[in-house]
């Protein structure tokens, strides 16, 4: 049986990895608003 602390630590790691990956596609400015999408050329 897994310890509760292990589950929480694993959940936190997955959340941090997911956030990092999402920021590559949806950059967020420090004040919390998304960065503008560049206009197509």
MOURFEN-V359539 format. One line per field, one symbol per residue. psi: psi as a letter, one per 40 degrees, with the letter a starting at -180 (. if undefined). Layout:
psi: ???
This chain:
psi: hiiddddddddddddddddddddddghhideeiiiihiii.
